[in-house]
Amino acid sequence: MAVLPKPPQLPGPDLGDKVQHMLAFFTLTTLAGVGWPRLPLLRAVLWLSLVGAGIEVIQAIPSLYRDSDWRDWIADTVAIMAALVPVAVFRRLLERGSAN
């Protein structure tokens, strides 16, 4: 939906663009970190942040009638970093469970 010319309206209350970005990238980071427990976290951070930047570059295409905002990429990256906390906790618990 991030690169569609006219994205569908999300159900529920309008939380604002930055909150939607943060929820999306927090979720993506959590799923990546839990789904691939051997994936180095730095690599996940870099790739997901690159995806966020790429979305903003694509949204700058005039024919898409979208608003590109570098602050969206910052929101994405902040959410990615915040998601590292639950991912690290999950991985620690996973390591302890496999050690027993």
N, C-alpha and C positions, 0 to 999 in steps of 0.2 A: 504494500500500500504506500510505502514511502516514496515511490517514484511514479505512481499513477497520476495522470493529469487531473483527475477529479476523484480523490479518494473518498470512499464511503464514510459517512459520519459514524463514529464509534458509539455504541450504546452506553447509556449511563450519563452521569453529569460531566460537563465539560471542565476538565481539570487544568486545561491549559496545555499549550504546545510543549513546553519544557518538561512538565510532569509526564506527559505521554512518552517523550523521548527517554526520560529516565526510567520509567517503568519497563519500557521495551528492552533497553539495554541491560538493565539489572536482571531481567528475566533471561535474556540471551546468555549473559555471563554466567549466571547460576546454572543454567542447563548445560553449558559447555564445560564448566568446571566439575559438575557432578557426573555428567555423561561420559566424560573422558578424564578420569581421575589421574592418569599419567601425563596428561598434557601440561607442560610447564605453564604456570600462571602468567608469566611475563609474555609468553607467546600468545596466549589467549587475549591478554590486554591489548597487545599491539595489533593483532588481527581484527578484533572487534572495534577498536578505535579507528582503524583504517576503513572498516565498513561504514562507520558513522560519517567519516570525512567524505567517503565516496558518495554516500546518499546526498550530502549537501552539495557536492559538485554536480551531481545529476539534476538536483532540484534547481540549479542555476540555469538550466536550459530554458530559454524563453518560451518555447512552444509548449512546455509542460504547464505553464501558468502556476508555478509553485513558488514559494518563498524560500530562498536559501539563506541560512543564517549561521554564521560561524559559532554563535553561542549555542546552537542546537548540538553541534559537535562537542562543545565543552560539556554540556549537560550529559551527553552520551558517555563521555569519558569519565566524568565524576561518578555516574551510576555504575560504570564498569569497575571502577576502583572500590566503590562501596560494596559491591557484590563479592569482592574478594574475601570479605570477612566471613560470611556464612559458608562460602566455598572452602576456605581454609579450615574452618571448624569441622565441616563435613569430612574433609580429607583426613584431619587429625583423628576423628572418631573411627574412620575406616581403617587407618593404620593400627590403632589400638585394638580394634576388633580382630584384625588379621594376625596380630602378634600373639593373641591369646589362644 
